Amino acid sequence: MKKVLMVLTSHDTLGNTGRKTGFWLEELAAPYYTFKDAGVEVVLASPAGGQPPLDPKSNEPSFQTDLTRRFEADAAANAQLASTVRLDSVTQADFDTVFYPGGHGPLWDLAEDPHSIALIESFIGAGKPVALVCHAPGVLRHVKAASGRPLVEGKKVTGFTNTEEEAVGLTDVVPFLVEDELKAKGGVYSKGEDWGSYVVTDGLLITGQNPGSSSAAAAVLLKQIG
């Protein structure tokens, strides 16, 4: 059976706004069922282990989908989410691939997490695909290719757009803008319509632009691992 690792954030504070953040529910739920329904085993991990923080906004009625409702009602899925394994305890040798859901949280913790950085480098080094959606492509900022250059340099990538960040009013709150950072690291950045599904593949690297791109990114990843 194929095994996929999904890496979630443990960070719950939205800068200095006094508001909460975390992972975005649709970006967990949509890929989770894409994998599960295909008979792939899913392991959830986070830097701190245990229950990762859910971005409360992602569970508001306007952001709910059939898959987020399915996840909410799924006792087994919720039990798994409540007991994520610690990121420093996992090794790429045990998995076929890794998927990073977004939400704003990863910009603070996973982007700077040495275990996350080493893990992505290890998957790529082993010839295994890596997929990241929405804000999660930002966690590639310190990830290096075997050459020592930034992994995204010269690679086709996408991620949460500056205009999408502006639309949610967090341009001045986030530690960095995903679009700007990917470009700064030499990524060949492109984007679709704001909030529309848009996925880019370059070799082993699969990136999705926003929450609506999560299902499509997971489907591309599934195809790559056969």
Phi, psi and omega in degrees: 000136177289149180233131177242137175263129173247126186252119182251159179282156171248006187266127186240006185250125184273080180056226181253025184280345186080359179263163181266152172220194182158218176266159181265123190305313182299327183284345169269309189297314184297309177294322181306313181280333173302316181287309183302313184292343177265004178081020179267138177281134182246130173243131179258135179226158175205158183305318183268349186072177179070206184283116176280153182284133176271133173295116186300330181297327185288351179251009175288151185310321184291343181254000180283148177227174177304322183285326177292323178292322178298318180295314181302326183269359186263102185299320181295318179296319180291326176294321179294319180295325182288344184229049178301148179279154179290135183302325182284359180258356183258154178227142185297335182301336182274357187229158177270336185193170178224142180231130179249108169290158179262226199100164183285336184311313184303335181296332180270314186260304186295328181298332184250001188280118184299329179291319179295315181300312181295324181295313179298317179300322181292317177299312181297317180298331180270004179075027179253139183289154181230131178236140181219136181236151171065251177278341185299329175304340175296338180287355178276359190302327180251005183281132183251150170281172180303332181288348184092352177276163178303138181304321186280350183303123179076003181258146176286124182219161169220177180173176182311129186277158176300324181287328175291321179295320178297320181297328178267003172072027185241015181306320183267001183260320184292151180293334174198159178267129185302312181302311181298319184292318179297320178293318181298329180272009175091010179291146176270086190278136171220165182211159173260200175298146174304133176073358176272162179285127180210120183232137180238135176240133173222100183063238183275357186257121180241125179231143178240148191284324193199181181306320182293351180264358188295315180298314182296319180295319179295323179294319177297317180298316180301317180297320181294326181270359174070000000 
